[in-house]
Amino acid sequence: MSSTVGLNGRDIITVIHRFPNLLSYSISDNLQRSLNYLKDEMNLDNRSIQNSLLYAPDLLARRSELLAVHAASAREAGISSSDFASIVRAYPGILRLNLMSNLHRAKLRFLEEELGKDVSPALATNPMYVTYSLPRIVTRAAFLKVSASTYQTFLAIKSYRLLADLQNCVHT
């Protein structure tokens, strides 16, 4: 792992500390295949792989076939390959998720239909969105809609008062 990805001794200790089961996996059957997938199929550079391993070391324990299924689910959900690579760099844990599961499809549908956002750029901007529960997303969206309309009303009243004050100044 050190020579393949460029992890130093401290990083290797961090990876093993976060996911000690890693020591029980076969290098050729699991670890090397997963690293090859991240490097060759996901087109991640060594620095991105290092960060992924530091924050989500369990990715090495996942079969490369499963990583491929999850990457395919992202494409099926409408996420472009370039956006998905940037999402993986920002939140490597997305490779743990099947975005076409009912749970994640509901979140993505809410993002598109209720919030009017395109999935790919929205997740590239905020990859943690997929980790939030749907009730949390709905509640926050409702709050922001109410807050936005309240703020717009506040601004309208404020500008109306300002206009009235200006008219009073002109007439006096």
N, C-alpha and C positions, 0 to 999 in steps of 0.2 A: 504494500500500500504506500509505503514511504517513497519508493522509487517510481512507482506508476503515476501517482497523483502529486507527489511533492509534499506530503504531510511531514512535518518535523516530529520529533519525539514527543513533545508536549501535546501536539495535536492528536497523535495516535493515542496517547493516554486519555485525552478528553473523549475521543470517539469510543474507546473501550469502556470508560467510566459511564458514559451515557447509555451504552448498549453492550453490556458485558457478554451477552449471548453471541456476539459476533465472533468470539474466540472458538465457538463450537462449530462454526460453519466451514465447509470445505472451500479452500481458496479457488481451486479450478472450477468446481461445480457452481458455486454461488457468487463469491465475492468478485472474481475476475470477470465473470459473465455480466454481472450487474454494472461493474465499472466500465466494461466495454460498451454496454448499452448506453450509459450516460454520455460517454465520450463520442461514440460513433453514430448512434441513432439520434440522440438528443442534441448532438453537436455542441456539447458543453465543453468549455476550455478547462484546464486544470484548476484554475482559481475558482471557477464556479463549482466544480466537483468538490474541491476542498471545503468550500462553504456549505455545500449540501451535506457532506458527511459530518461536518461539525454540528450542524443543527438538526439533521435527520439521519443519524448513522444507521438506522434500521433499513434504509433504502438498499444498503448492500445485502441485506438478508433476503430481500424480495427477489423472486425469480425474475429474470429479464423478460420472460413471457408476460408476467403480470404487469410489469412496468409498461410494456408495449400496449397491453389492453387499456391501461389507464391513460396513456398518451393518446391512443385511438379514441377513447371516450371524450377526451378534450376536443379533438378535431371534429368529432360527431356533434359536439355541443356548440360548434361554431367558432372555436378558438383557433386562430391562425397559428401556423408553426412558429413563426417568429415571436408572436405574443406569448405562446406557450413556453418557449425557451426563456423569455424574460420573466415569466411568472415562476418558473422553476428556480431561476436564480434568486428571486425575491422570497419565495416560499416553497422550498424543496418538498415540503410535506404534501403538496398537491399531487405528487406521484403516488401517494397512498390512496387516492380517491378515485372512484369510478364516477365521473361527472354525469353519466347517463343513468345512474340509479334514481329511483323515484324521488328520494330526498333532495338530491342535488339538482335534478331536473326542475323540481318545484321552485327552488331558489333562483335558478337561471331564468325560468319563465317569469317569475315575479320581477326580476331585474329588467327583462325586456318589455313585458306588457304593462306593468304598473309604474315602473320608474322610467320607462322609455329609453333605456340605455342599450347599446350594442354590447353583447357579451364579451367579445374579445378585447376591445380597448378598456372596457370597465374593469375586467379582471386583471389586465396588465397594470392598471393604475392601482387597484386595491385587491391583491390576490387573497387577502385574508377573508374576503366576503364569503367565500365558500365554507369557511369554518364557523360562521355564525349560524345560530338556529333560525329557522324560518319565523317563528313568533317574534324573535328579537329584531329581525330585519323589518318585518311588517310594522312593529311598534315604532321603531326609529323612523321609518319612512313616513308614517302618519304624523309623528311629532314634527318632522322637518317640513311637511306640507303645511301644517297648521302654523308653525313658526314663520315660515316664509310668507304666508298670506297675512299674518299678524304684523310682520315686519313691513310688508308692502303697505298695509293700512296705516301703520305708524308713520312711514315716510310720506304717504299722501297727506295725512293730517298735518304733519310737520311742514310740508311745503305749502299747504293751504294757509296755515297760520303765518308763515313767512311772507307769502304773497299778500295777505291781509295787512301785515305790519308794513310792508313796502308801500301799499296803497295809502295807508294812514299817514305815512311820512311824506308822501307826494302831495296829499291834500292839505297838510298843515303848514 
